[in-house]
């Protein structure tokens, strides 16, 4: 394989792995903050026990997320130096804010939350976890703003003398941060993060709700500790899945305008026309194979993209027509034989997997809240084990979403935008990096990430199995005692 293909594989592998930790940290920090706030206001020790239990999982996940995220920035300068040279003045601005503002906010107040337990006042200690949660969302906002610029460049101009992008003044910086693409992406991604965290809280709580009856011989632990935590997770799943579905609907329509090739590929629209039925399955890597469509309601795919089931307003351009238009438009720049179609199989099935998991999360949250109505608790250990599926499914949904986002943009690393800004992916590769160098580093990173993955899962499993010790008393530290790790 050539350096270009290997570099893409390396960045894809490290990004997908890193994004396993990111959404859980973003969502779980807020849910832990909610639990601690309930504990402080109500004085109920059950909420403090739940805070401590899920707080351990948050800390483990945060540490692994930091370790895996460092590699991402190294790749920009090593494998993709031409890309960094071209967009560095734009891409570096939100990344600098993420590091100097958001990450310092996270790390500072995370440290105070860890070591200040029983030393800081309850109100101040509770404020620390909320500031951590705000920091994680700010961090996500700046990163997503940078990525959104790659999807739809705005707020920048090309310096023809240097061949680099420059911010179009202070206003250009704010246009990078608050572009339509950035806002849609933030709403969709953050809601998906809460779906991940809600699924983990609900899944573990249902599992322990059923398991604790056998462990203790009574239903007290299930009712007092795990049922309230399960409801927090289920409400987070319900709200976040609704927001993810709604924001995804409008984001898909936005993608149709800024990235028509990606939109056609992910929807499976091969031929231009009106009133397109929803394509359920496609058994081909090209547009010449059979498709399975859902005829009722008619024109559902057109409605998803245009808000119209039929008529001229429901017209959608097919993938081949979009490709032909782009070939004609950029023939003088890239030649007439350049293919502008993304990988149809990846875009098509990633979109359906992501969307299916989002609707499944909505259904599971409704079913879970219904099953816990009144005095009911989950008593079946088989059903409790089944609820553990609520943990990995949202992770997979997030991964499929990023596969669609990044591979659907191909062959562009910076999609064509305003002021003639664009860059093909193969033009962003470093000129001095050989295939052997990339292969060696990819092998090392894969082994390292595999080892970290084993540690991550082992630690999460250990503390998940440990559960809540309802007999353990909270440790009270004197004011003269040194600050220690209290979790």
N, C-alpha and C positions, 0 to 999 in steps of 0.2 A: 504494500500500500504506500502511496505517496504521502509526503509530509502534510499536505492539505487535508486529506481524508483522515489521517491519524490525529491531526490537531482538532478536527471537528469531533471525532470520537472522544478524545480526551476531555474537551470542554463539556460535551454532553454528559459523559459519565460523572464528572465531578459536580456538575450543576444539579443533576437529578438527585444525586446522593445528598448534597448540601441542603436541597429543598425539602428533604424529609424532616430536618430539624427546625427549619425556619417557621413554617406555619404553626407547628405545635407550640413553639415558644411564644409567638404572637398571640395566639388564642388562649393558651393555658395561663399565661401571666394575668390576663384580665379575669379569667374564671377563678383563679386562686385569690385575686384581689377581692372579688365579690364574696367568696367564702370567708375571708378574713374580716371583711367589713360586717358581715352577718354575725360573726363570732364576737366582734367588739361591741356591736350595738345590742345584741341580745344577751350576751354573757353566757351563752350556751357552749359548754366545752365540746360538744359534738362537732360544732362548726370549726373549732380550733383544731380538733383532731383531723378533720377532713382537709383543712388548710395545710397541716404538716405533711399529710400523706401525699397529696398532689403537689405540694411544694417541693418535695424530694425529686419527684419526676421532672418538674420544671427545671431544677438546678442541673440535673444530669443532662437533660436535653440542651440546655443553654450552653454548657461547657463543650459538648460535642459540636454544636452549631458553630461556635467560634473557631474551633480547631479546623473544621472542614471548610469554613468560609475564607480563611486566609489564602488558600491555594488559588481561589478564583482570580484575585487581583494579580498574582504573579503571572498568570497565563496571558493577561492583556499585554504585558510588556515583553514576554518571551515568545509565545507562539503567534501572537496577533499584534505585533509592533506596528505594522502599517496601518491597521485599523486604529490603534491608539494614537498614532501620529495624526491621522485624519480627524478624529473626533475628540482628541484629548482635552481640548479647551472647553468642550461642551460636556462630555461625559464626566470629566474630573470635577466639575462644580457640584452637582448633586452628590457625588461620592464623597467629596470632602465634607459636605454638610452631614452626611450619614455617619462618617467616622468621628468628626470633631464635635458634633452636637448630639446626634441620636445615640451613638454607641457609648459615648462617655456618660450620657444621662442614664443609659441602661446599666452599665457596669458599676457606676458610683452607687446608685441606689439599690442595686442588687447586693453589693457588698454590705451596705448598711442594713438591708433586710436580713441577710444571713447572720451577720455577727452582732446585730443590734437587738435580737430577740431577747425580751425580758430585761433589756438595758435601756432602750429608748422607751418613751411613753407609748402606750397603746395607739394613740392617735397618730403620733409621728411614725411609728413603725408601720402602721397601716398605710400612711401616705407614701412610704418608700416603695411598696409593691405597686401602688397605683402609678407612681412616676416611672417605675420599670415598665409597666404595661404601655404607658404613653410613649416611652422611648422606643419600644419594639415596633409600635405602629409608625412612629416617625421614621425609624430606620427603613421599614418597608416602603414608606411613601417615597423617600429619596431614591432608593434602588429602583422602584417601579417607574419613577419619573425618567431615570436614565434609560431604562429599557424601552419605555414608551417612545423616547426620541428615536430609537432604532426602528420602531414600527412606523412612526409618522413624524419625520423631522420637522420641527418648527422652532422659531425663535433664534435661528442661526443664519449666517451668511458664509459664502465661500470666499476666502482670500485667494485670489487668482495668482498672486505672486508666490505664496508659500504652499499653495495646494492644501491648506488646512481650513477647518471650520472655525468660526469665531462667533461668540455670542453677539446678537444684535442689540447691544446695550443692556441696561438693567431690565428693560421691558422684555428683552429676549429671554433673560434668565427666568423671569416669572412665567413666560409662555412655555418654556421647557417644563417647569414644575406643574403648571396648572392647565396643560393642554387637555382637550377633550379626551384624547387617548389615555392620558395619564389618570384622569379622574375615573373613567370607566374601569381601567385596569386596577386601580386601587380599590374601588368598591367591590369588584369581582374577586380579587385575590384575598383581601382581608376577610371577606365573608367566608371564603373557602377555608381560610385558616381557622376561623371559629368553628367551622364544621368538623375539622380535624380534632380540635381540642374538645369540643362537645362530644364527639364520638368516643374519644378516649375516656373521658370522665363517665359518660353513661355506660359504656361497655364494661369498664372495671367495676362500677357501682352495681350493675345488674348481676355480674358474676359473683361479687362478694355478698350481695343480698341473698342469693340462693345458697351460697357456700357457708355463710356464717351460721345458718340454722343448724347445719351438721356439726360445725366446729364448736359452737357454744351450747347447743341443745335448746336454745330459745330464739325468739324472734326480736328480742330487744335491740341487738346490734343492727339487724337489718332495718328495723323501723326508725331507730334513732340516728344512725350514722349514714347508712348507705342509700336509703330512699331519698332523703333530702338532696344528697349529692347527685344522685341519678337525675332528679328533676332539674337541677342546675344544668347538667349536661344536655338533657333533652330539650330544654328551652333554648339553649344555645344552638343546638342542631336545627330546631324548628325555624328560628329567626334567621340564622345564617343561610340555610338552604333556600329560604324564600328570597333573601337578598341576592344570593348567588344566581338563582334562576332568573330573577328580574333584571339584574345588572347584566347577566350574560345575554339576555334577549336583546337589549339595546346595544351592548358591545358588539354582538354579531352583526347588527345592522350598520354599525360604524365601520366594522372591518370590511363590509361589502363596498363601502365607499373608498377606503384608503388602500385596501389590499384585495382587489377583486379576484385575483388568482387563488389566494388562500380561501376566500369565502366560497368560491365555486368548488374547490377541492373538498373542503370540509363538509359541505352540504351534498356533495355528489351530483352537482348540476353539470352535466356534460354537454347538453344541448341547450341553446338559448330558446326561451319561450315564456309563455304566460302560464299561470296557475300550475306550478310545479307541485306534484305530490311528494310527500316525504319519502326519501330513499332510506329504507331500513338496512339493507345489506347490498354489498357490491362485491362480486367475485372476480375481481380483476385488478391489475395494477395500472390499467389504462382505461379509457372511456369506451372500449369496444366490447365489453363483456355484459352478461346479464345483470339486471338489478331487481331487487325486491322492494316494491313501493307500498306505502299505506294509502289506499285510495280514499279513505274516509278519515277526517273530513277532507274534501277535495281542495287542493292548493295549499296544504298545510305548510309545505316548505317555503312557498312564496310568502305566506303570511309571516313566517318566522323572520324573513329578511326584509319585508316591505310593509307589513301590517295590512296587506290586502290578499284576499284569497283568489281573486280573479280580476280580469280587466287589464288595461294597459299598465296600471300601477303595480301589478303583480309580476311584471316582466323581470326575468333574471338572465344574465349573460352566462353562457356555458363556458366551461374551462378552455375548450379549444378556441373559441372566439376571443376570449381574453388574451390567450397566448398569442394569437395572430395579431391582435392590436398592439401588444407590447413589442412584438418582433418588428412591426412596421415603425413604431415610435422610436425605438432605440437601435435601429439597423445601422445608422451612421456611427454609433458609439461602440456597440458590441458585436456588430455583424448580424447578418440575417439568419444565421443558423443557431443562435442562442435560444435555449428552451427556458421559458419563464414559469413553467408549471412546477409547483412543489410536489413532493412525494405524495401521490394520491392516496395510497393505502394508509400511510401514517396519518395524514390529515383527516381522512374520512373516518377511520376507526377511533382515533384519539378523541375526536369530537363527540362521537356517540358514547364512548366509554365515560368521558367526563360528564356529559349530560345525564346519562343513565344513573351514575353514582349520585349526582346531585338530587335527582328525583327520588332515588332510593333513600337518601338521607332524610328527605322530607317525610316519606312514608314511615320510616322507622321512628322518627320523632313523634309523629302523631300516634302510632301504635303504642309506643312506650308510655307516653303520657296517659293514654286511655287505660293501659294495663295497670297504672299506679293510681288510678282515681280512688278517692275515698280512703278506706283503710287497707286497700289491697297492697300486697308486696309480691315480688317474684319469688316463688317457692321452688320451682322446678330447676334443678341443677343443669339439666339438659338445655333448657331455655337460657339459663345463665351463660352456659358455654357458647350457645349460639349468638348471644349478644356480643361476645368478644369480636365477632366479625365487624362490629361498628368501629373497631379501632383501625384495622388496615385499609378498609375500603376508601375512606376520605383521603388517606395518603396516596392511594393509587389514583384517585380522581385528580388530585393536585398535580401528580406527575404527568398524567395524560394531558392536562391543560397546558403545561409548559412544553411538552413535546409538540402540541399543536401550535402554540405561540411561536416557538423558535424554528421548527422545521417547516411550518407553513409559510414563513417569510422567505424561504429560499427561492431563488438563488441570491437573495439580497442579504447583506449583513446590515446595511442601512437602507431601508426601503425608500424609493423615490418620494421626495416631499417637496416643500416649497423652495423657491430660489435655486432649483436645479440640484439640490442635495441628493446624492445617492452613492452607494458603494456596493459593488458585487462582493460576495463572500470570499471568492478566491483572490480578490485584490487586497484583502485585509491581512493575509498571511505574512509572517515575517520572512524577509528575503534570505536571511542567513541561517535559518533553522532547517536541519536535515531530517529526513524521515527516521533515521536511526536514533537521533536525539529525542524526537518526540515519542517514539516507540519505547525507549528506555524510561523516560520520565512517566509515561502513561502506565507502564508495568509497575513502577515503584509506587505511584499514587494509587493504583488499583489495589495493590497488596496492602498499602497503608490504610486505605479506606475500608478494605475488607476487615482488617484487624480492629479498626475503630468501630465498625458496624457490629462486630461480635461483642465488643465491650459494651456498646450502647444497649444492645438487646439484652445482654446478660444482666446489666445493672437495672434496667427497667423491669425485667422479669423478677429479679431478686426482691426489689422493693414493692412490686405489685403483689407478689406472693406473701410478703410480710404483713400487708394489710394494716389495720388499725388496732393498736393495743389499748383496749378500752379501760384496762386496769392501771395503766401507767399514768402517774401523776406528772403534771407539768413541772419542769425544773425552774426554780426561782433563783436567780443570781443576785448576789449582793452588789451594791454599787462599787465596791472596791475590787470585785473579781475581774480578771482579765476578760476581754471580749473573746468568745470562742464560737466555733461552729455549732449552732444550736439545733440543726436538723438531723 
